[in-house]
Amino acid sequence: MARLLHNPDDPHNIFRYRELTKKEAKELAKRLKQLDKSKRASIPRSEMQERMALYRSSNAPFSLKLKRFKNLLFEKIRLLGWIIRGKLWDRHNVIKIKTLPCTYSDHDTKILHASFSIFCDLIEQGFFDRISLDYSDEIKRIENGDWGQGSEENKQLALKTQIEAHDKAQAVEAEIKYLYKWWKESRPERERLKDYENNYANSEIAFYKEDTNHLIRLMQIREYLWD
């Protein structure tokens, strides 16, 4: 079984892959234990790799094997807990569509309502409190010269890039607010004012196209809808 082991004879601090022998594992464990007693601000990368090599080695000390077993057991139990919780309480793979009845609905209708249900839940759970689509502070920082070293040409390029990103993000923010208002206010009002007696067929066709158009608009900003 191949494991990482630091080669002290290598001036470039290169790590090679091979299994630690019992003697090497014992000596490495002793040295690392002594290092643990010392107060250090940080641990070198080479030492971290040695620790990982020892942790994974089949010739590691029994105490380390026991610790590894406990960690693995804890992770398994924790994962099982999340699975049980997801099955019984927090079912994140279940979409609750409040705008549809509990009876049957056509799949094209469910696609529309499910998409906007997820979208509205995201907004109502504090999307704008967690995600900022306003880059004006970053633009001011570049304009004031607090953006790092570089030529004036690079500064102008960075400023232009940031302004373009800001303008796009602001347009997306406006689109998010519009789609949310349309689904929560405009569309329910449209449904309420349907003319079922005089022009029902034409209204249904027009409304279906409007729904499809707004669903497409929602998909076009999907990359921004994460948290």
C-alpha positions in Angstrom: 0.0 0.0 0.0 1.5 3.3 -1.1 1.8 6.1 1.5 3.4 9.5 1.7 6.7 9.7 3.4 9.1 12.7 3.6 12.5 12.0 2.1 15.0 13.9 4.3 17.8 13.4 1.8 15.9 15.3 -0.9 16.9 19.0 -0.9 13.7 20.0 -2.6 11.5 18.5 0.1 9.9 16.0 -2.2 7.5 13.4 -0.9 7.5 9.9 -2.3 4.7 7.3 -2.1 5.4 4.0 -0.2 4.2 2.1 2.9 5.8 3.1 6.2 7.7 0.3 8.0 6.9 -0.4 11.6 10.2 1.2 12.7 9.6 4.3 10.5 6.0 4.6 11.8 7.2 4.3 15.4 10.0 6.9 15.0 7.7 9.3 13.1 5.0 9.0 15.8 7.5 9.7 18.5 8.9 12.8 16.7 5.4 14.2 16.0 4.4 13.6 19.6 7.4 15.8 20.7 6.4 18.4 18.2 2.9 18.5 19.5 4.2 19.6 22.9 5.9 22.7 21.4 4.0 25.9 20.8 4.0 26.9 17.2 2.0 29.4 15.2 1.7 27.1 12.2 2.5 23.6 11.0 4.7 23.2 7.9 3.2 21.5 4.9 5.8 18.7 5.0 4.8 17.9 8.6 1.1 17.8 7.6 1.9 15.3 4.9 3.9 13.2 7.3 1.0 13.2 9.8 -1.3 12.1 7.0 1.1 9.3 6.0 1.3 8.1 9.6 -2.5 8.4 10.1 -3.2 6.2 7.1 -0.4 3.7 7.5 -1.3 0.1 8.5 1.9 0.2 10.8 0.7 3.2 12.8 0.7 2.9 16.6 -2.3 1.2 18.2 -3.4 4.5 19.8 -3.5 6.2 16.4 -5.4 3.2 14.9 -7.9 3.5 17.7 -8.3 7.2 17.1 -8.8 6.5 13.4 -11.4 3.9 14.1 -13.3 6.3 16.5 -13.2 9.0 13.9 -14.5 6.7 11.2 -17.2 5.4 13.5 -18.3 8.9 14.4 -18.5 9.9 10.8 -20.6 6.8 10.0 -23.0 7.6 12.9 -23.2 11.3 11.9 -23.9 10.4 8.3 -26.6 7.9 9.5 -28.1 10.6 11.6 -28.3 13.0 8.7 -29.9 10.3 6.6 -32.5 9.5 9.3 -33.2 13.2 9.8 -33.6 13.7 6.0 -36.0 10.8 5.7 -38.2 11.7 8.7 -38.0 15.5 9.2 -35.8 17.7 7.0 -36.6 16.2 3.6 -34.6 18.5 1.3 -35.5 16.5 -1.8 -39.2 17.2 -1.4 -40.7 20.3 -3.0 -43.7 21.7 -1.2 -45.9 23.4 -3.8 -48.3 25.7 -1.9 -49.8 27.1 -5.1 -51.2 23.8 -6.3 -54.0 21.6 -4.8 -53.2 18.2 -3.3 -55.1 16.6 -6.2 -53.7 15.7 -9.6 -52.0 18.4 -11.8 -50.5 18.1 -15.2 -46.8 17.8 -15.3 -46.2 21.0 -17.3 -48.2 22.9 -14.6 -46.1 21.2 -11.8 -42.9 22.2 -13.5 -44.0 25.9 -13.5 -45.2 25.9 -9.9 -42.3 23.8 -8.5 -39.8 26.2 -10.1 -41.4 29.3 -8.7 -42.0 27.6 -5.3 -38.3 27.0 -4.9 -37.5 30.5 -6.2 -39.9 32.2 -3.7 -38.7 30.0 -0.8 -35.2 31.1 -1.5 -36.1 34.8 -1.6 -38.3 34.6 1.5 -35.6 32.8 3.5 -33.4 35.9 3.3 -31.6 35.6 -0.1 -30.7 39.3 -0.2 -29.4 39.2 3.3 -26.8 36.6 2.4 -26.0 37.4 -1.2 -25.0 40.9 -2.3 -25.5 41.9 -6.0 -24.1 45.4 -5.4 -20.4 45.8 -6.2 -20.3 49.6 -5.8 -17.9 49.4 -2.8 -15.5 47.3 -4.9 -15.7 49.9 -7.7 -14.9 52.7 -5.2 -12.0 50.7 -3.8 -10.4 50.4 -7.3 -11.1 54.1 -8.1 -9.3 55.1 -4.8 -6.3 53.0 -5.8 -6.7 50.5 -3.0 -6.7 47.5 -5.3 -3.1 46.3 -5.4 0.0 47.1 -7.5 -0.2 47.5 -11.2 -0.1 50.0 -14.0 -2.8 52.6 -14.8 -3.8 50.5 -17.7 -4.4 47.4 -15.5 -6.4 49.6 -13.1 -8.7 50.9 -15.8 -9.2 47.3 -17.0 -10.0 46.1 -13.5 -12.4 49.1 -13.1 -14.1 48.3 -16.4 -14.5 44.7 -15.6 -15.9 45.5 -12.1 -18.4 48.0 -13.5 -19.6 45.5 -16.1 -20.1 42.9 -13.4 -21.9 45.4 -11.2 -24.3 46.4 -14.0 -25.1 42.8 -14.8 -25.6 42.0 -11.1 -27.9 44.9 -10.7 -29.9 43.8 -13.8 -30.2 40.4 -12.3 -31.3 41.8 -8.9 -34.0 43.8 -10.7 -35.1 40.7 -12.6 -35.3 38.6 -9.4 -37.5 41.3 -7.7 -39.7 41.5 -10.8 -40.2 37.7 -11.1 -41.0 37.5 -7.4 -43.6 40.2 -7.6 -45.1 38.8 -10.7 -45.6 35.4 -9.2 -46.8 36.7 -5.8 -49.0 39.6 -7.0 -49.4 40.0 -10.8 -50.1 36.4 -11.7 -52.7 35.7 -8.9 -54.5 38.9 -9.9 -54.5 37.8 -13.5 -56.1 34.5 -12.5 -58.7 36.3 -10.5 -59.7 38.5 -13.5 -60.0 35.7 -16.0 -62.9 36.1 -18.3 -64.4 32.6 -18.2 -67.5 33.5 -20.2 -66.5 35.6 -23.1 -62.8 35.0 -24.0 -61.7 32.0 -22.0 -59.9 30.1 -24.7 -57.8 33.0 -26.0 -57.0 34.1 -22.4 -55.7 30.6 -21.6 -53.4 30.6 -24.6 -52.1 34.0 -23.8 -51.6 33.2 -20.1 -49.9 29.9 -20.9 -47.4 31.8 -23.1 -46.9 34.4 -20.4 -46.2 31.7 -17.9 -43.7 30.0 -20.2 -41.9 33.3 -20.9 -41.5 34.0 -17.2 -40.3 30.4 -16.5 -37.6 30.9 -19.2 -36.6 34.2 -17.6 -36.3 32.5 -14.3 -34.0 29.8 -15.8 -31.8 32.5 -17.4 -30.9 33.8 -13.9 -30.6 30.4 -12.3 -26.8 30.7 -11.9 -27.3 33.6 -9.4 -29.9 31.7 -7.3 -27.6 29.9 -4.8 -26.8 30.3 -1.1 
